[in-house]
Amino acid sequence: MIMDFLTEQLPVPGPVVYGYLRPMHASIVRVRALREALAEYCHQHELSLAGVFTERSPASPAFTGLLDALALPGSYGVVVPALSHLGPRATAQERRKEIVQRGARLLLVRGADRSVGTHGGQLLRRIEPAAAAEVDA
């Protein structure tokens, strides 16, 4: 008799997220560390990191690319080291709205208020504070 595996025994991909970095004056080593922090955060929270968009200049099309990726079926959200990676305060507020309006979640590896992120304008509280990688941005 052939027995099927239980769901718990099969690899199941986590929700698909995209990383976003804005390392305007960061070294290559720093950018690599930020990418690794995003990957570790996703691993710890069972998220599938599909890619990382990196804005290296104000004229970069990275954010537009991120929004295009969020339109793909199965997209869950965006993970950033901190809100500052969305841009200066006014830009970050606008970008945060654009992400949430698309039905995506904004997940923070680290935030000043120690929240995980937002969904529908509501802050999502971190369940396990020690689980997220600490990244100074």
N, CA, C and O atoms as CSV, one atom per row, in Angstrom:
chain,resi,resn,atom,element,x,y,z
A,1,MET,N,N,0.836,-1.171,0.000
A,1,MET,CA,C,0.000,0.000,0.000
A,1,MET,C,C,0.889,1.246,0.000
A,1,MET,O,O,1.810,1.357,0.809
A,2,ILE,N,N,0.612,2.166,-0.898
A,2,ILE,CA,C,1.362,3.411,-0.981
A,2,ILE,C,C,0.671,4.452,-0.116
A,2,ILE,O,O,-0.534,4.682,-0.222
A,3,MET,N,N,1.462,5.066,0.733
A,3,MET,CA,C,0.892,6.086,1.615
A,3,MET,C,C,1.390,7.461,1.182
A,3,MET,O,O,2.575,7.638,0.898
A,4,ASP,N,N,0.500,8.411,1.132
A,4,ASP,CA,C,0.873,9.784,0.814
A,4,ASP,C,C,1.487,10.446,2.046
A,4,ASP,O,O,1.140,10.122,3.182
A,5,PHE,N,N,2.398,11.371,1.798
A,5,PHE,CA,C,2.986,12.132,2.891
A,5,PHE,C,C,1.946,13.061,3.494
A,5,PHE,O,O,1.049,13.548,2.804
A,6,LEU,N,N,2.078,13.294,4.769
A,6,LEU,CA,C,1.256,14.299,5.429
A,6,LEU,C,C,1.716,15.674,4.968
A,6,LEU,O,O,2.878,15.852,4.601
A,7,THR,N,N,0.829,16.625,4.986
A,7,THR,CA,C,1.170,17.981,4.568
A,7,THR,C,C,2.379,18.508,5.332
A,7,THR,O,O,3.221,19.192,4.751
A,8,GLU,N,N,2.480,18.205,6.608
A,8,GLU,CA,C,3.582,18.695,7.429
A,8,GLU,C,C,4.925,18.150,6.974
A,8,GLU,O,O,5.966,18.708,7.321
A,9,GLN,N,N,4.918,17.060,6.195
A,9,GLN,CA,C,6.163,16.449,5.749
A,9,GLN,C,C,6.576,16.910,4.356
A,9,GLN,O,O,7.628,16.505,3.862
A,10,LEU,N,N,5.778,17.736,3.726
A,10,LEU,CA,C,6.082,18.227,2.391
A,10,LEU,C,C,6.598,19.656,2.467
A,10,LEU,O,O,6.120,20.454,3.273
A,11,PRO,N,N,7.570,19.975,1.629
A,11,PRO,CA,C,8.018,21.375,1.614
A,11,PRO,C,C,6.933,22.264,1.019
A,11,PRO,O,O,6.480,22.040,-0.103
A,12,VAL,N,N,6.531,23.254,1.765
A,12,VAL,CA,C,5.487,24.172,1.318
A,12,VAL,C,C,6.094,25.573,1.281
A,12,VAL,O,O,6.594,26.057,2.296
A,13,PRO,N,N,6.055,26.228,0.121
A,13,PRO,CA,C,6.640,27.571,0.059
A,13,PRO,C,C,5.830,28.562,0.892
A,13,PRO,O,O,4.606,28.463,0.980
A,14,GLY,N,N,6.522,29.506,1.492
A,14,GLY,CA,C,5.848,30.541,2.266
A,14,GLY,C,C,5.308,31.618,1.352
A,14,GLY,O,O,5.522,31.571,0.141
A,15,PRO,N,N,4.612,32.584,1.916
A,15,PRO,CA,C,4.104,33.704,1.120
A,15,PRO,C,C,5.246,34.425,0.398
A,15,PRO,O,O,6.333,34.585,0.954
A,16,VAL,N,N,4.998,34.854,-0.827
A,16,VAL,CA,C,6.017,35.507,-1.651
A,16,VAL,C,C,6.131,36.984,-1.290
A,16,VAL,O,O,5.148,37.725,-1.321
A,17,VAL,N,N,7.341,37.392,-0.951
A,17,VAL,CA,C,7.616,38.792,-0.642
A,17,VAL,C,C,8.786,39.273,-1.494
A,17,VAL,O,O,9.559,38.485,-2.039
A,18,TYR,N,N,8.886,40.591,-1.588
A,18,TYR,CA,C,9.978,41.230,-2.316
A,18,TYR,C,C,10.678,42.187,-1.368
A,18,TYR,O,O,10.027,42.911,-0.616
A,19,GLY,N,N,11.987,42.189,-1.403
A,19,GLY,CA,C,12.759,43.109,-0.591
A,19,GLY,C,C,12.931,44.437,-1.308
A,19,GLY,O,O,12.885,44.508,-2.536
A,20,TYR,N,N,13.129,45.485,-0.526
A,20,TYR,CA,C,13.384,46.804,-1.105
A,20,TYR,C,C,14.458,47.489,-0.280
A,20,TYR,O,O,14.338,47.625,0.938
A,21,LEU,N,N,15.510,47.917,-0.962
A,21,LEU,CA,C,16.616,48.611,-0.307
A,21,LEU,C,C,16.857,49.953,-0.974
A,21,LEU,O,O,16.677,50.113,-2.181
A,22,ARG,N,N,17.264,50.901,-0.166
A,22,ARG,CA,C,17.626,52.226,-0.676
A,22,ARG,C,C,18.946,52.626,-0.018
A,22,ARG,O,O,18.986,53.522,0.825
A,23,PRO,N,N,20.032,51.946,-0.419
A,23,PRO,CA,C,21.341,52.204,0.203
A,23,PRO,C,C,22.117,53.282,-0.542
A,23,PRO,O,O,23.150,52.991,-1.144
A,24,MET,N,N,21.644,54.503,-0.512
A,24,MET,CA,C,22.194,55.587,-1.324
A,24,MET,C,C,23.707,55.766,-1.185
A,24,MET,O,O,24.386,55.983,-2.189
A,25,HIS,N,N,24.238,55.685,-0.002
A,25,HIS,CA,C,25.667,55.926,0.192
A,25,HIS,C,C,26.334,54.755,0.909
A,25,HIS,O,O,27.354,54.934,1.574
A,26,ALA,N,N,25.770,53.573,0.778
A,26,ALA,CA,C,26.300,52.402,1.472
A,26,ALA,C,C,27.352,51.689,0.624
A,26,ALA,O,O,27.314,51.722,-0.606
A,27,SER,N,N,28.279,51.054,1.308
A,27,SER,CA,C,29.312,50.286,0.620
A,27,SER,C,C,28.720,48.978,0.093
A,27,SER,O,O,27.616,48.583,0.468
A,28,ILE,N,N,29.464,48.330,-0.767
A,28,ILE,CA,C,29.033,47.034,-1.304
A,28,ILE,C,C,28.857,46.030,-0.172
A,28,ILE,O,O,27.930,45.221,-0.191
A,29,VAL,N,N,29.750,46.084,0.811
A,29,VAL,CA,C,29.671,45.179,1.958
A,29,VAL,C,C,28.385,45.434,2.738
A,29,VAL,O,O,27.718,44.491,3.164
A,30,ARG,N,N,28.038,46.698,2.924
A,30,ARG,CA,C,26.810,47.056,3.651
A,30,ARG,C,C,25.573,46.575,2.903
A,30,ARG,O,O,24.645,46.043,3.511
A,31,VAL,N,N,25.559,46.761,1.591
A,31,VAL,CA,C,24.419,46.313,0.783
A,31,VAL,C,C,24.277,44.797,0.883
A,31,VAL,O,O,23.166,44.283,1.011
A,32,ARG,N,N,25.389,44.087,0.826
A,32,ARG,CA,C,25.355,42.628,0.960
A,32,ARG,C,C,24.786,42.231,2.329
A,32,ARG,O,O,23.979,41.307,2.427
A,33,ALA,N,N,25.212,42.933,3.378
A,33,ALA,CA,C,24.713,42.643,4.729
A,33,ALA,C,C,23.210,42.907,4.829
A,33,ALA,O,O,22.491,42.146,5.475
A,34,LEU,N,N,22.735,43.973,4.198
A,34,LEU,CA,C,21.299,44.273,4.210
A,34,LEU,C,C,20.515,43.182,3.487
A,34,LEU,O,O,19.460,42.755,3.957
A,35,ARG,N,N,21.029,42.733,2.344
A,35,ARG,CA,C,20.366,41.653,1.601
A,35,ARG,C,C,20.311,40.380,2.443
A,35,ARG,O,O,19.289,39.695,2.483
A,36,GLU,N,N,21.416,40.073,3.111
A,36,GLU,CA,C,21.457,38.886,3.968
A,36,GLU,C,C,20.479,39.009,5.130
A,36,GLU,O,O,19.858,38.021,5.524
A,37,ALA,N,N,20.339,40.209,5.682
A,37,ALA,CA,C,19.390,40.425,6.779
A,37,ALA,C,C,17.955,40.203,6.299
A,37,ALA,O,O,17.146,39.609,7.012
A,38,LEU,N,N,17.639,40.683,5.088
A,38,LEU,CA,C,16.298,40.451,4.532
A,38,LEU,C,C,16.060,38.958,4.342
A,38,LEU,O,O,14.995,38.444,4.685
A,39,ALA,N,N,17.055,38.264,3.792
A,39,ALA,CA,C,16.922,36.823,3.555
A,39,ALA,C,C,16.742,36.067,4.869
A,39,ALA,O,O,15.915,35.159,4.954
A,40,GLU,N,N,17.506,36.433,5.888
A,40,GLU,CA,C,17.400,35.772,7.187
A,40,GLU,C,C,16.031,36.035,7.819
A,40,GLU,O,O,15.410,35.121,8.360
A,41,TYR,N,N,15.571,37.266,7.751
A,41,TYR,CA,C,14.244,37.602,8.277
A,41,TYR,C,C,13.178,36.739,7.599
A,41,TYR,O,O,12.306,36.178,8.262
A,42,CYS,N,N,13.259,36.643,6.275
A,42,CYS,CA,C,12.273,35.853,5.529
A,42,CYS,C,C,12.349,34.382,5.911
A,42,CYS,O,O,11.321,33.721,6.056
A,43,HIS,N,N,13.558,33.874,6.073
A,43,HIS,CA,C,13.722,32.477,6.478
A,43,HIS,C,C,13.092,32.239,7.856
A,43,HIS,O,O,12.374,31.259,8.053
A,44,GLN,N,N,13.362,33.134,8.797
A,44,GLN,CA,C,12.837,32.989,10.157
A,44,GLN,C,C,11.314,33.080,10.207
A,44,GLN,O,O,10.682,32.482,11.078
A,45,HIS,N,N,10.732,33.822,9.279
A,45,HIS,CA,C,9.286,34.026,9.287
A,45,HIS,C,C,8.571,33.231,8.195
A,45,HIS,O,O,7.405,33.479,7.888
A,46,GLU,N,N,9.302,32.262,7.611
A,46,GLU,CA,C,8.746,31.358,6.602
A,46,GLU,C,C,8.142,32.098,5.417
A,46,GLU,O,O,7.051,31.773,4.949
A,47,LEU,N,N,8.876,33.098,4.943
A,47,LEU,CA,C,8.478,33.865,3.765
A,47,LEU,C,C,9.407,33.497,2.617
A,47,LEU,O,O,10.576,33.183,2.843
A,48,SER,N,N,8.903,33.532,1.397
A,48,SER,CA,C,9.726,33.263,0.215
A,48,SER,C,C,10.157,34.594,-0.396
A,48,SER,O,O,9.343,35.309,-0.980
A,49,LEU,N,N,11.433,34.918,-0.260
A,49,LEU,CA,C,11.969,36.161,-0.814
A,49,LEU,C,C,12.229,35.943,-2.301
A,49,LEU,O,O,13.176,35.254,-2.679
A,50,ALA,N,N,11.381,36.534,-3.139
A,50,ALA,CA,C,11.457,36.322,-4.585
A,50,ALA,C,C,12.499,37.210,-5.251
A,50,ALA,O,O,12.950,36.901,-6.353
A,51,GLY,N,N,12.886,38.293,-4.616
A,51,GLY,CA,C,13.872,39.202,-5.189
A,51,GLY,C,C,14.002,40.438,-4.334
A,51,GLY,O,O,13.169,40.710,-3.470
A,52,VAL,N,N,15.063,41.186,-4.588
A,52,VAL,CA,C,15.302,42.422,-3.849
A,52,VAL,C,C,15.506,43.552,-4.852
A,52,VAL,O,O,16.404,43.494,-5.691
A,53,PHE,N,N,14.674,44.565,-4.757
A,53,PHE,CA,C,14.789,45.753,-5.602
A,53,PHE,C,C,15.664,46.759,-4.861
A,53,PHE,O,O,15.455,47.022,-3.677
A,54,THR,N,N,16.641,47.316,-5.565
A,54,THR,CA,C,17.588,48.230,-4.937
A,54,THR,C,C,17.587,49.576,-5.650
A,54,THR,O,O,17.877,49.664,-6.843
A,55,GLU,N,N,17.256,50.618,-4.900
A,55,GLU,CA,C,17.235,51.992,-5.428
A,55,GLU,C,C,18.577,52.640,-5.117
A,55,GLU,O,O,18.883,52.923,-3.958
A,56,ARG,N,N,19.369,52.872,-6.145
A,56,ARG,CA,C,20.699,53.444,-5.942
A,56,ARG,C,C,20.758,54.938,-6.239
A,56,ARG,O,O,21.749,55.595,-5.922
A,57,SER,N,N,19.703,55.477,-6.846
A,57,SER,CA,C,19.644,56.918,-7.123
A,57,SER,C,C,18.177,57.336,-7.144
A,57,SER,O,O,17.304,56.489,-7.328
A,58,PRO,N,N,17.888,58.625,-6.959
A,58,PRO,CA,C,16.492,59.083,-6.976
A,58,PRO,C,C,15.773,58.790,-8.296
A,58,PRO,O,O,14.549,58.662,-8.312
A,59,ALA,N,N,16.514,58.681,-9.396
A,59,ALA,CA,C,15.900,58.419,-10.702
A,59,ALA,C,C,15.737,56.922,-10.987
A,59,ALA,O,O,15.298,56.542,-12.073
A,60,SER,N,N,16.085,56.085,-10.030
A,60,SER,CA,C,16.025,54.634,-10.215
A,60,SER,C,C,14.587,54.153,-10.433
A,60,SER,O,O,13.664,54.660,-9.796
A,61,PRO,N,N,14.392,53.180,-11.328
A,61,PRO,CA,C,13.060,52.612,-11.546
A,61,PRO,C,C,12.735,51.473,-10.574
A,61,PRO,O,O,11.766,50.743,-10.783
A,62,ALA,N,N,13.528,51.315,-9.522
A,62,ALA,CA,C,13.358,50.185,-8.606
A,62,ALA,C,C,11.969,50.135,-7.966
A,62,ALA,O,O,11.375,49.061,-7.874
A,63,PHE,N,N,11.446,51.273,-7.526
A,63,PHE,CA,C,10.137,51.247,-6.861
A,63,PHE,C,C,9.030,50.891,-7.840
A,63,PHE,O,O,8.096,50.173,-7.483
A,64,THR,N,N,9.122,51.383,-9.065
A,64,THR,CA,C,8.139,51.016,-10.091
A,64,THR,C,C,8.203,49.517,-10.353
A,64,THR,O,O,7.170,48.866,-10.507
A,65,GLY,N,N,9.413,48.972,-10.402
A,65,GLY,CA,C,9.577,47.527,-10.577
A,65,GLY,C,C,8.964,46.750,-9.428
A,65,GLY,O,O,8.350,45.703,-9.636
A,66,LEU,N,N,9.130,47.263,-8.214
A,66,LEU,CA,C,8.533,46.627,-7.042
A,66,LEU,C,C,7.012,46.601,-7.162
A,66,LEU,O,O,6.383,45.572,-6.913
A,67,LEU,N,N,6.425,47.725,-7.543
A,67,LEU,CA,C,4.966,47.788,-7.689
A,67,LEU,C,C,4.491,46.816,-8.766
A,67,LEU,O,O,3.447,46.182,-8.610
A,68,ASP,N,N,5.245,46.695,-9.852
A,68,ASP,CA,C,4.900,45.726,-10.901
A,68,ASP,C,C,4.934,44.303,-10.348
A,68,ASP,O,O,4.055,43.496,-10.649
A,69,ALA,N,N,5.944,43.999,-9.542
A,69,ALA,CA,C,6.060,42.663,-8.954
A,69,ALA,C,C,4.905,42.385,-7.998
A,69,ALA,O,O,4.416,41.257,-7.926
A,70,LEU,N,N,4.466,43.406,-7.264
A,70,LEU,CA,C,3.350,43.218,-6.329
A,70,LEU,C,C,2.046,42.909,-7.052
A,70,LEU,O,O,1.117,42.365,-6.456
A,71,ALA,N,N,1.974,43.256,-8.341
A,71,ALA,CA,C,0.771,42.968,-9.130
A,71,ALA,C,C,0.721,41.509,-9.579
A,71,ALA,O,O,-0.310,41.047,-10.068
A,72,LEU,N,N,1.820,40.785,-9.417
A,72,LEU,CA,C,1.848,39.378,-9.825
A,72,LEU,C,C,0.996,38.529,-8.884
A,72,LEU,O,O,0.916,38.814,-7.690
A,73,PRO,N,N,0.364,37.491,-9.417
A,73,PRO,CA,C,-0.434,36.605,-8.564
A,73,PRO,C,C,0.438,35.976,-7.471
A,73,PRO,O,O,1.569,35.565,-7.730
A,74,GLY,N,N,-0.083,35.910,-6.285
A,74,GLY,CA,C,0.622,35.277,-5.180
A,74,GLY,C,C,1.542,36.189,-4.394
A,74,GLY,O,O,2.151,35.749,-3.419
A,75,SER,N,N,1.660,37.445,-4.790
A,75,SER,CA,C,2.510,38.379,-4.047
A,75,SER,C,C,1.863,38.693,-2.703
A,75,SER,O,O,0.667,38.975,-2.629
A,76,TYR,N,N,2.661,38.640,-1.649
A,76,TYR,CA,C,2.157,38.862,-0.303
A,76,TYR,C,C,2.537,40.236,0.238
A,76,TYR,O,O,1.727,40.910,0.874
A,77,GLY,N,N,3.787,40.646,-0.025
A,77,GLY,CA,C,4.184,41.924,0.537
A,77,GLY,C,C,5.610,42.314,0.238
A,77,GLY,O,O,6.284,41.734,-0.613
A,78,VAL,N,N,6.048,43.336,0.983
A,78,VAL,CA,C,7.372,43.931,0.824
A,78,VAL,C,C,8.069,43.890,2.176
A,78,VAL,O,O,7.464,44.185,3.207
A,79,VAL,N,N,9.331,43.527,2.164
A,79,VAL,CA,C,10.117,43.536,3.398
A,79,VAL,C,C,11.263,44.535,3.228
A,79,VAL,O,O,11.996,44.504,2.240
A,80,VAL,N,N,11.396,45.421,4.218
A,80,VAL,CA,C,12.451,46.438,4.214
A,80,VAL,C,C,13.158,46.413,5.566
A,80,VAL,O,O,12.553,46.042,6.572
A,81,PRO,N,N,14.437,46.804,5.600
A,81,PRO,CA,C,15.134,46.849,6.888
A,81,PRO,C,C,14.498,47.846,7.859
A,81,PRO,O,O,14.409,47.582,9.058
A,82,ALA,N,N,14.060,48.989,7.335
A,82,ALA,CA,C,13.426,50.048,8.130
A,82,ALA,C,C,12.653,50.939,7.170
A,82,ALA,O,O,12.903,50.915,5.965
A,83,LEU,N,N,11.720,51.723,7.691
A,83,LEU,CA,C,10.929,52.605,6.823
A,83,LEU,C,C,11.792,53.584,6.032
A,83,LEU,O,O,11.399,54.020,4.950
A,84,SER,N,N,12.944,53.926,6.553
A,84,SER,CA,C,13.823,54.869,5.854
A,84,SER,C,C,14.253,54.343,4.484
A,84,SER,O,O,14.674,55.125,3.632
A,85,HIS,N,N,14.154,53.050,4.263
A,85,HIS,CA,C,14.523,52.488,2.963
A,85,HIS,C,C,13.477,52.778,1.892
A,85,HIS,O,O,13.710,52.503,0.715
A,86,LEU,N,N,12.346,53.322,2.277
A,86,LEU,CA,C,11.346,53.730,1.282
A,86,LEU,C,C,11.608,55.150,0.797
A,86,LEU,O,O,10.961,55.608,-0.145
A,87,GLY,N,N,12.547,55.856,1.427
A,87,GLY,CA,C,12.888,57.210,0.995
A,87,GLY,C,C,12.767,58.201,2.129
A,87,GLY,O,O,12.508,57.819,3.270
A,88,PRO,N,N,12.957,59.499,1.816
A,88,PRO,CA,C,12.753,60.540,2.824
A,88,PRO,C,C,11.315,60.464,3.357
A,88,PRO,O,O,10.449,59.861,2.722
A,89,ARG,N,N,11.070,61.056,4.483
A,89,ARG,CA,C,9.787,60.903,5.186
A,89,ARG,C,C,8.559,61.047,4.286
A,89,ARG,O,O,7.698,60.167,4.290
A,90,ALA,N,N,8.456,62.118,3.526
A,90,ALA,CA,C,7.273,62.339,2.670
A,90,ALA,C,C,7.179,61.270,1.581
A,90,ALA,O,O,6.093,60.767,1.291
A,91,THR,N,N,8.305,60.931,0.987
A,91,THR,CA,C,8.330,59.893,-0.048
A,91,THR,C,C,7.964,58.543,0.550
A,91,THR,O,O,7.202,57.780,-0.043
A,92,ALA,N,N,8.510,58.252,1.727
A,92,ALA,CA,C,8.223,56.982,2.391
A,92,ALA,C,C,6.737,56.847,2.705
A,92,ALA,O,O,6.163,55.771,2.536
A,93,GLN,N,N,6.107,57.937,3.163
A,93,GLN,CA,C,4.669,57.911,3.466
A,93,GLN,C,C,3.863,57.585,2.212
A,93,GLN,O,O,2.950,56.760,2.247
A,94,GLU,N,N,4.209,58.237,1.110
A,94,GLU,CA,C,3.500,58.007,-0.150
A,94,GLU,C,C,3.715,56.580,-0.645
A,94,GLU,O,O,2.772,55.926,-1.092
A,95,ARG,N,N,4.932,56.105,-0.569
A,95,ARG,CA,C,5.229,54.744,-1.026
A,95,ARG,C,C,4.543,53.704,-0.143
A,95,ARG,O,O,4.062,52.679,-0.627
A,96,ARG,N,N,4.508,53.983,1.141
A,96,ARG,CA,C,3.820,53.076,2.069
A,96,ARG,C,C,2.344,52.951,1.671
A,96,ARG,O,O,1.788,51.853,1.655
A,97,LYS,N,N,1.721,54.088,1.352
A,97,LYS,CA,C,0.315,54.080,0.919
A,97,LYS,C,C,0.145,53.271,-0.359
A,97,LYS,O,O,-0.792,52.481,-0.479
A,98,GLU,N,N,1.058,53.469,-1.323
A,98,GLU,CA,C,0.958,52.752,-2.595
A,98,GLU,C,C,1.060,51.245,-2.395
A,98,GLU,O,O,0.352,50.483,-3.053
A,99,ILE,N,N,1.924,50.818,-1.504
A,99,ILE,CA,C,2.081,49.387,-1.227
A,99,ILE,C,C,0.806,48.832,-0.608
A,99,ILE,O,O,0.293,47.803,-1.048
A,100,VAL,N,N,0.298,49.513,0.410
A,100,VAL,CA,C,-0.904,49.053,1.116
A,100,VAL,C,C,-2.131,49.088,0.209
A,100,VAL,O,O,-2.976,48.196,0.282
A,101,GLN,N,N,-2.241,50.115,-0.652
A,101,GLN,CA,C,-3.384,50.204,-1.570
A,101,GLN,C,C,-3.429,49.029,-2.538
A,101,GLN,O,O,-4.493,48.703,-3.065
A,102,ARG,N,N,-2.313,48.404,-2.772
A,102,ARG,CA,C,-2.268,47.236,-3.657
A,102,ARG,C,C,-2.598,45.947,-2.907
A,102,ARG,O,O,-2.541,44.857,-3.477
A,103,GLY,N,N,-2.938,46.078,-1.643
A,103,GLY,CA,C,-3.301,44.907,-0.853
A,103,GLY,C,C,-2.104,44.145,-0.316
A,103,GLY,O,O,-2.251,43.029,0.182
A,104,ALA,N,N,-0.926,44.730,-0.411
A,104,ALA,CA,C,0.291,44.071,0.061
A,104,ALA,C,C,0.592,44.488,1.494
A,104,ALA,O,O,0.155,45.540,1.959
A,105,ARG,N,N,1.330,43.658,2.165
A,105,ARG,CA,C,1.775,43.971,3.519
A,105,ARG,C,C,3.170,44.580,3.455
A,105,ARG,O,O,3.982,44.209,2.607
A,106,LEU,N,N,3.435,45.505,4.345
A,106,LEU,CA,C,4.754,46.108,4.464
A,106,LEU,C,C,5.362,45.576,5.752
A,106,LEU,O,O,4.880,45.875,6.844
A,107,LEU,N,N,6.416,44.791,5.623
A,107,LEU,CA,C,7.050,44.141,6.768
A,107,LEU,C,C,8.384,44.806,7.059
A,107,LEU,O,O,9.213,44.973,6.164
A,108,LEU,N,N,8.587,45.182,8.309
A,108,LEU,CA,C,9.822,45.846,8.718
A,108,LEU,C,C,10.694,44.879,9.497
A,108,LEU,O,O,10.244,44.257,10.459
A,109,VAL,N,N,11.941,44.757,9.075
A,109,VAL,CA,C,12.882,43.953,9.844
A,109,VAL,C,C,13.112,44.643,11.178
A,109,VAL,O,O,13.219,44.001,12.222
A,110,ARG,N,N,13.187,45.979,11.115
A,110,ARG,CA,C,13.373,46.757,12.337
A,110,ARG,C,C,12.698,48.104,12.172
A,110,ARG,O,O,12.852,48.759,11.141
A,111,GLY,N,N,11.950,48.520,13.186
A,111,GLY,CA,C,11.296,49.820,13.151
A,111,GLY,C,C,11.448,50.508,14.488
A,111,GLY,O,O,11.676,49.860,15.510
A,112,ALA,N,N,11.321,51.811,14.479
A,112,ALA,CA,C,11.477,52.578,15.716
A,112,ALA,C,C,10.455,52.164,16.762
A,112,ALA,O,O,10.741,52.186,17.959
A,113,ASP,N,N,9.248,51.784,16.307
A,113,ASP,CA,C,8.214,51.395,17.269
A,113,ASP,C,C,8.190,49.884,17.480
A,113,ASP,O,O,7.277,49.355,18.114
A,114,ARG,N,N,9.195,49.195,16.948
A,114,ARG,CA,C,9.354,47.747,17.100
A,114,ARG,C,C,8.189,46.971,16.496
A,114,ARG,O,O,7.867,45.880,16.968
A,115,SER,N,N,7.560,47.510,15.471
A,115,SER,CA,C,6.475,46.811,14.793
A,115,SER,C,C,7.021,46.000,13.640
A,115,SER,O,O,8.125,46.260,13.161
A,116,VAL,N,N,6.266,45.030,13.194
A,116,VAL,CA,C,6.658,44.245,12.033
A,116,VAL,C,C,6.312,44.983,10.770
A,116,VAL,O,O,7.102,44.961,9.827
A,117,GLY,N,N,5.179,45.633,10.701
A,117,GLY,CA,C,4.814,46.318,9.473
A,117,GLY,C,C,3.384,46.795,9.499
A,117,GLY,O,O,2.789,46.979,10.561
A,118,THR,N,N,2.830,46.998,8.289
A,118,THR,CA,C,1.473,47.494,8.190
A,118,THR,C,C,0.680,46.682,7.193
A,118,THR,O,O,1.237,46.075,6.278
A,119,HIS,N,N,-0.609,46.678,7.379
A,119,HIS,CA,C,-1.541,46.109,6.412
A,119,HIS,C,C,-2.838,46.890,6.562
A,119,HIS,O,O,-3.402,46.973,7.652
A,120,GLY,N,N,-3.293,47.448,5.482
A,120,GLY,CA,C,-4.515,48.245,5.533
A,120,GLY,C,C,-4.378,49.464,6.423
A,120,GLY,O,O,-5.359,49.936,6.997
A,121,GLY,N,N,-3.145,49.979,6.540
A,121,GLY,CA,C,-2.922,51.154,7.368
A,121,GLY,C,C,-2.739,50.836,8.841
A,121,GLY,O,O,-2.406,51.725,9.625
A,122,GLN,N,N,-2.950,49.584,9.233
A,122,GLN,CA,C,-2.822,49.182,10.630
A,122,GLN,C,C,-1.425,48.630,10.883
A,122,GLN,O,O,-0.882,47.907,10.047
A,123,LEU,N,N,-0.842,48.964,12.028
A,123,LEU,CA,C,0.459,48.408,12.375
A,123,LEU,C,C,0.286,46.969,12.820
A,123,LEU,O,O,-0.643,46.643,13.560
A,124,LEU,N,N,1.178,46.116,12.367
A,124,LEU,CA,C,1.195,44.725,12.796
A,124,LEU,C,C,2.300,44.585,13.832
A,124,LEU,O,O,3.447,44.938,13.557
A,125,ARG,N,N,1.986,44.088,14.997
A,125,ARG,CA,C,2.970,43.970,16.066
A,125,ARG,C,C,3.793,42.700,15.899
A,125,ARG,O,O,3.295,41.666,15.453
A,126,ARG,N,N,5.047,42.806,16.262
A,126,ARG,CA,C,5.935,41.654,16.210
A,126,ARG,C,C,5.526,40.672,17.296
A,126,ARG,O,O,5.285,41.065,18.437
A,127,ILE,N,N,5.447,39.406,16.942
A,127,ILE,CA,C,5.075,38.372,17.903
A,127,ILE,C,C,6.297,37.934,18.706
A,127,ILE,O,O,6.216,37.767,19.923
A,128,GLU,N,N,7.426,37.749,18.025
A,128,GLU,CA,C,8.643,37.315,18.690
A,128,GLU,C,C,9.739,38.356,18.445
A,128,GLU,O,O,10.412,38.296,17.417
A,129,PRO,N,N,9.934,39.308,19.360
A,129,PRO,CA,C,10.889,40.385,19.135
A,129,PRO,C,C,12.303,39.901,18.827
A,129,PRO,O,O,13.008,40.547,18.052
A,130,ALA,N,N,12.730,38.803,19.400
A,130,ALA,CA,C,14.096,38.329,19.184
A,130,ALA,C,C,14.267,37.612,17.853
A,130,ALA,O,O,15.398,37.342,17.447
A,131,ALA,N,N,13.176,37.296,17.166
A,131,ALA,CA,C,13.262,36.498,15.945
A,131,ALA,C,C,13.765,37.280,14.743
A,131,ALA,O,O,14.370,36.692,13.846
A,132,ALA,N,N,13.536,38.574,14.696
A,132,ALA,CA,C,13.921,39.360,13.514
A,132,ALA,C,C,15.378,39.785,13.603
A,132,ALA,O,O,15.882,40.119,14.676
A,133,ALA,N,N,16.040,39.764,12.461
A,133,ALA,CA,C,17.424,40.221,12.402
A,133,ALA,C,C,17.470,41.721,12.674
A,133,ALA,O,O,16.617,42.467,12.194
A,134,GLU,N,N,18.439,42.151,13.425
A,134,GLU,CA,C,18.584,43.572,13.729
A,134,GLU,C,C,19.452,44.216,12.660
A,134,GLU,O,O,20.569,43.764,12.408
A,135,VAL,N,N,18.947,45.262,12.037
A,135,VAL,CA,C,19.683,45.954,10.986
A,135,VAL,C,C,19.641,47.443,11.265
A,135,VAL,O,O,18.560,48.016,11.402
A,136,ASP,N,N,20.791,48.075,11.351
A,136,ASP,CA,C,20.843,49.531,11.496
A,136,ASP,C,C,20.830,50.137,10.117
A,136,ASP,O,O,21.713,49.855,9.306
A,137,ALA,N,N,19.830,50.976,9.831
A,137,ALA,CA,C,19.747,51.583,8.498
A,137,ALA,C,C,19.853,53.071,8.590
A,137,ALA,O,O,19.805,53.758,7.570
